[in-house]
Amino acid sequence: MPKPIPPPREEGFSTRTEVPLYWARYGKTGAPKLIVLHGGPGADHCYLLPQMLHLGERYDLVFYDQRGGGRSKTDARVPVTWQSHVEDLGALAGEFELEPLSILGYSWGAMLALLYTVEQRRNPHFVPPGRLALINPAPLTREYRRQFEAEFARRQQSPAIQALREELAKSGLRDRDPQAYRQRAFELGVAGYFSDPGKAHDLTPFRVVGRVQQSVWESLGDFDLISALKGVRVPSLVIHGRDDPIPLASSVEASRALETDLVVLDDCGHVPYVEQPARLFAALDTFLDETNPPVRS
């Protein structure tokens, strides 16, 4: 079973966004602030816990459930778009006085960080990003997304994962311990993200709201975010698992466009905070130490 998640230091709902968004703060009061963007879209922040709380040893962490997911529910008649998410991030940066703005984004959250960075150049009312830590970014072009979808589907039908499904079906766990059965079924539903699907254990379950995910990807159209990054100069770090079903080439191109470092984690898929936490946090800690803003007197 997953490790228990400690209660947040503070929690509440935003007041400057178009719809109230649930937020939770962890870590050290008075430390440099770091906003953490979860993946999805249409998910919530909890599945990044408790592992990401490692960063709370030295930072004031701000998590929030993005619009349409988790505890940030929305009117189903109003589609959520990538522009909605960018506007929300800009409003939260102002509400929480996140200047200089330090962003850590995972998967779709890393893509959201890049979309915000590109849009900020056109919207001076947004707080400018001061640094970006991008973990296993979502596919950054429509073609890379097509490749990811095909590869993930292939992995989920692989003999290794089918064998794990059969093992679960024969285990009797559904009747003996329904909660443990649901937990294991969830893990096998995302096992294709792992370098070794047998290591998809002890994950914090989450739910993706399908209509939100669909509306956001539809709003992006035939996107090519890599081309839009040319000329963007923000202190950045890109981290990518070599065995991620999301093509490594997407992050290679992004790091080149940003003229920044790329850290490739071997024996790692899309979930480095579970698969390779020591190497992930070594890279993050070094980058954050080197780019910490000066302390204001």
C-alpha positions in Angstrom: 0.0 0.0 0.0 1.2 3.6 -0.6 2.8 5.5 2.2 0.5 7.8 4.2 0.3 11.5 3.1 0.9 13.9 5.9 -1.6 16.8 6.3 -0.7 20.1 4.6 0.7 23.0 6.7 -2.1 25.2 5.2 -4.9 24.6 2.7 -7.8 26.5 1.1 -9.2 27.7 -2.1 -7.9 30.5 -4.4 -9.7 33.8 -4.6 -8.1 35.4 -7.7 -8.8 32.6 -10.2 -12.0 32.4 -12.3 -13.1 29.4 -10.4 -11.9 28.5 -6.9 -9.0 26.1 -7.0 -8.0 23.9 -4.0 -4.4 24.5 -2.8 -2.2 23.0 -0.1 1.1 24.1 1.3 3.9 21.9 2.7 7.4 22.5 3.8 9.2 25.3 5.6 7.6 28.6 6.4 9.8 31.5 5.2 11.8 29.3 2.9 12.0 30.1 -0.9 8.7 29.3 -2.5 8.3 26.6 -5.1 5.0 26.0 -7.0 4.5 22.3 -8.1 2.4 21.5 -11.1 1.0 18.0 -11.3 0.3 16.1 -14.5 -2.9 15.2 -16.2 -4.6 17.3 -17.3 -7.7 16.5 -15.3 -5.8 14.9 -12.3 -4.9 16.3 -8.9 -1.7 16.9 -6.9 -1.9 14.1 -4.4 -0.3 11.4 -6.5 3.0 13.3 -6.3 2.9 12.8 -2.5 4.6 11.9 -0.3 7.7 11.6 -2.5 7.8 15.2 -3.6 7.7 16.4 0.0 11.5 15.7 0.0 11.7 19.3 -1.4 9.8 20.6 1.6 12.9 20.2 3.7 14.2 23.4 2.2 11.3 25.0 0.3 7.9 26.4 0.9 5.9 24.1 -1.5 2.6 25.3 -3.1 0.6 22.5 -4.7 -2.9 23.0 -6.2 -5.4 20.9 -8.0 -5.7 22.3 -11.5 -9.0 23.4 -12.9 -11.4 20.5 -13.4 -9.5 17.9 -11.4 -9.4 16.8 -7.8 -11.0 19.3 -5.5 -11.1 22.1 -8.1 -14.4 21.1 -9.7 -15.9 23.1 -12.6 -19.1 23.5 -14.5 -19.1 20.6 -17.0 -20.7 22.9 -19.6 -17.7 25.1 -19.8 -14.7 23.4 -21.5 -11.3 23.7 -19.8 -8.5 24.7 -22.2 -4.8 25.2 -22.0 -5.4 28.9 -21.8 -7.6 28.3 -18.7 -4.7 26.6 -17.0 -2.2 29.3 -18.0 -4.5 32.1 -16.7 -5.0 30.1 -13.4 -1.3 29.8 -12.9 -0.8 33.5 -13.5 -3.5 34.4 -11.0 -2.1 32.0 -8.4 1.4 33.4 -8.8 0.0 36.8 -7.9 -2.2 35.6 -5.1 0.7 33.7 -3.4 3.2 36.4 -4.2 5.4 33.9 -6.0 8.0 36.4 -7.2 10.6 35.4 -8.3 8.4 32.6 -9.7 10.0 29.1 -9.3 8.1 26.3 -11.0 8.5 22.6 -10.8 6.3 20.8 -13.3 5.8 17.1 -13.8 4.5 15.6 -17.1 1.6 17.8 -18.3 2.6 20.2 -15.5 6.0 20.6 -17.1 4.2 21.4 -20.4 2.0 23.9 -18.6 5.1 25.6 -17.2 6.4 26.0 -20.7 3.0 27.2 -22.1 3.0 29.8 -19.3 6.5 30.9 -20.0 5.7 31.4 -23.7 2.5 33.3 -22.9 4.1 35.4 -20.3 6.2 37.2 -22.9 2.9 38.3 -24.5 1.1 39.1 -21.2 3.2 41.4 -19.0 0.6 41.2 -16.2 1.9 37.6 -15.5 4.7 37.1 -13.0 7.7 36.2 -15.1 9.2 32.8 -14.4 12.5 32.8 -12.7 13.4 29.2 -13.1 11.8 26.0 -14.4 12.4 22.4 -13.2 10.8 20.2 -15.8 10.3 16.5 -15.0 9.4 14.1 -17.8 7.5 16.7 -19.8 4.4 15.6 -21.7 4.9 15.3 -25.5 5.6 18.8 -26.8 4.4 18.3 -30.3 1.3 16.6 -31.7 3.5 14.1 -33.5 5.3 13.2 -30.3 2.0 12.8 -28.6 0.9 10.4 -31.3 4.0 8.3 -30.8 3.5 8.3 -27.0 -0.1 7.1 -27.3 0.9 4.2 -29.6 3.8 3.2 -27.4 1.8 3.3 -24.2 -1.0 1.2 -25.8 1.6 -1.3 -26.9 3.1 -1.6 -23.5 -0.3 -2.1 -21.8 -0.9 -5.1 -24.0 2.6 -6.5 -23.5 3.0 -10.1 -22.2 4.6 -8.8 -19.0 1.6 -6.6 -18.0 -0.9 -9.2 -19.2 0.8 -11.8 -16.9 0.5 -9.4 -14.0 -3.2 -8.9 -14.7 -3.8 -12.7 -14.9 -1.9 -13.0 -11.6 -4.2 -10.5 -10.0 -7.3 -12.1 -11.4 -6.4 -15.5 -9.9 -5.2 -14.1 -6.6 -8.7 -14.0 -4.9 -7.8 -10.5 -3.7 -11.0 -9.0 -5.1 -13.1 -10.9 -2.5 -10.5 -11.1 0.3 -9.5 -7.4 0.3 -11.4 -5.2 -2.1 -9.4 -2.1 -1.3 -6.1 -3.9 -2.0 -7.6 -5.2 -5.2 -8.5 -1.7 -6.4 -5.1 -0.5 -5.4 -3.4 -3.2 -7.5 -5.7 -2.7 -10.4 -4.9 1.0 -10.5 -1.2 0.2 -10.4 -1.5 -2.2 -13.4 -3.5 0.5 -15.2 -0.4 2.7 -15.2 2.3 0.0 -15.3 3.1 0.8 -18.9 4.7 4.1 -17.7 7.4 2.2 -15.8 10.7 1.0 -17.1 9.9 -2.3 -15.3 6.2 -2.8 -15.0 6.8 -5.1 -12.1 7.9 -2.1 -10.0 4.5 -0.3 -10.3 3.8 -0.7 -6.5 2.8 1.5 -3.6 1.5 4.3 -5.8 -0.9 7.0 -4.6 -4.0 6.4 -6.7 -5.5 9.2 -8.7 -8.4 9.8 -11.1 -8.2 11.7 -14.4 -11.4 13.5 -15.4 -11.7 12.4 -19.0 -13.7 15.4 -20.3 -11.1 17.8 -18.9 -8.3 15.9 -20.4 -10.0 15.7 -23.7 -11.0 19.4 -23.8 -7.4 20.6 -22.9 -5.8 18.4 -25.6 -8.4 19.5 -28.2 -7.7 23.1 -27.3 -4.0 22.6 -28.2 -4.9 21.5 -31.8 -2.0 20.6 -34.0 0.5 22.0 -31.5 4.3 22.4 -31.7 5.5 23.9 -28.4 9.2 23.2 -29.2 9.2 25.8 -32.0 7.6 28.3 -29.6 10.4 27.8 -27.1 13.1 29.2 -29.4 14.3 32.5 -27.9 13.0 31.7 -24.4 15.8 32.1 -21.9 14.9 31.1 -18.4 17.2 29.1 -16.0 15.9 25.6 -16.6 16.5 21.9 -16.1 14.9 19.1 -18.1 14.8 15.6 -16.6 13.6 12.6 -18.6 13.5 8.8 -17.9 15.2 7.0 -20.8 12.5 4.3 -20.9 9.5 6.8 -20.7 6.8 5.9 -23.3 6.9 9.7 -24.0 9.7 10.0 -26.6 13.0 11.1 -25.2 13.5 13.1 -28.4 10.7 15.5 -27.3 12.8 16.5 -24.2 16.0 16.5 -26.2 14.6 19.1 -28.6 13.1 21.1 -25.7 16.4 21.3 -23.9 18.1 22.4 -27.1 15.5 25.1 -27.7 15.9 26.4 -24.2 19.7 26.0 -24.4 19.7 24.2 -21.1 20.8 20.9 -19.5 19.0 17.6 -20.0 19.4 14.9 -17.4 18.5 11.4 -18.7 17.8 8.8 -16.0 18.6 5.2 -16.9 16.4 2.3 -15.8 13.6 4.8 -15.5 10.3 5.4 -17.2 7.7 8.2 -16.6 7.7 8.0 -12.8 11.2 9.0 -11.6 10.0 10.0 -8.1 9.1 6.3 -7.6 11.6 4.6 -9.9 14.7 6.6 -9.3 14.1 9.0 -6.5 17.7 9.3 -5.4 19.0 10.3 -8.8 15.9 12.5 -9.5 16.3 14.5 -6.3 20.1 14.8 -6.6 19.6 16.5 -9.9 16.8 18.7 -8.6 18.6 19.7 -5.4 21.7 20.7 -7.4 19.7 22.8 -9.9 17.6 24.5 -7.2 20.7 25.2 -5.1 22.5 26.8 -8.1 19.5 28.9 -9.1 18.2 30.0 -5.7 17.3 33.7 -5.7 19.3 35.9 -3.4 17.9 36.3 0.1 16.1 39.7 0.5 17.3 41.8 3.3 
